[in-house]
């Protein structure tokens, strides 16, 4: 086998600390997902998941994705 794919999920991803973390792990060739409301410009190299971390459980229970 080759080098294992490393994966990271970051809540936010556009603020000071979370943005730094997202950029760092993209630079290190990790697969990075960011979960946020989508109100700011997303970083390149990440996969964006649009959701509100406070209500994501409600969305899952109602069957919405």
N, C-alpha and C positions, 0 to 999 in steps of 0.2 A: 504494500500500500504506500501511497504518497503521504504528503503532509495533510493532517486532518483539517477540515474547514472549521474555522472558529467563528462562532456566532455571538452577537451581542444585541440585546434589546435595551434601548435607553428611553426613559420617559422624558419628554421635553425634546432635547436635541437642538434647540435653537438659542438657548440661553448661554450664559457665560460658562458655567461648569459643564453642563450637559453638551453644549456645542463643542467644547474642547475635547471631551471624551469621544464624541462621535467622530470628529476629525482625526483624532489620534488612532482610533481603531480602524478607520477606513485606510489611513496611511499604512497601518500594519497589515493590511490585506484581509481584515476580518469582514464577514458579512454583517452589516449593521442595519438594524431596523430602529426607527424612531417613532414613538407614539406621542402624538400631540394633536391639538385642535386644528392645525393647518392655517393659522392666522398669520404666520410669518414665512418668509422665504426659506425653503428647505435646502439643506446642504447637498451638494452633489456627491454621489457615491453611496447614498443611503436609500433604503426603502422606507417610504413614509406610510404609516398607519394612522389614518385620521380618526381620532376618538378623544373623548374626554375621560381622563383617568378616574374621575369621580363617578361617572355614570356608565362606564363600560360594562359593569356587571348587570345593570338594568337592561342594556341592549342585548346582552347574551340571553338573558332569561326570556325576553320577548321574542326571540328568534331572529332579530335583525343582526346583520353583519356590518 
